[in-house]
């Protein structure tokens, strides 16, 4: 009975977030216990381009430390991944997959300039950044009851990480934040100002993750409220909901 309940709870996690969490657990534990060499997973453009080890564009984002921070990382991945997948990208799995692909490639392009080869924190920071833009005016709480608007959350976490690591610059987190802002500008802000969507979701992704509903999205640039209208799937328009979302908890 307990096993069935555990499996049901696992399957209830949205598919993209569930896949990311599963890969992170597998590769983090695999490297920690010597089943997989770290060098086989790290980002290396030389090996990607000349040895066609394309998997590194994925695995570099699925390895994190196996300590107390691991529990926090998984909590954040579950919390903000689910929130995005069930609200901003509700019934738009292909768009969410494309968001992760685009921002991951962007982070992987920036990372070599800073000597970063493991980018889980970049992925996590991107998800938190996008969630904070979609819920900009929501009040969130941090340690010891410190309350502030959600739009500041990525910066508060980056500052906390810097302090906790002896004032070291949280480079990987900043890379993820930058990638998230680039995606949000190209996907929401620029189209809202009258420009075209420069990064539309590739149609091939819809063959794997079909459109399920349409939402008439008002692109607010992450600061306003979004009004949604549902229509039949065949009439679905491109775009995401960058509004206030739902309450956590």
Secondary structure, DSSP 8 states (H G I E B T S, - for coil): -HHHHHHHHHHTS-HHHHHHHHHHHHHHHHHHTTSS-GGGTS--HHHHHHS--TTHHHHTTS---SSHHHHHHHHHHHHHHHHIIIIITTT-HHHHHHHHHHHHHHHHHHHGGGT----HHHHHHHHHHHHHHHTTT-EEE-GGG-EEEGGGHHHHHHHHHHHHTTT---HHHHHHHHHHHHHHIIIIIHHHTT---TT---HHHHHHS----EE-----TTSS-----EE-GGG--S----S------
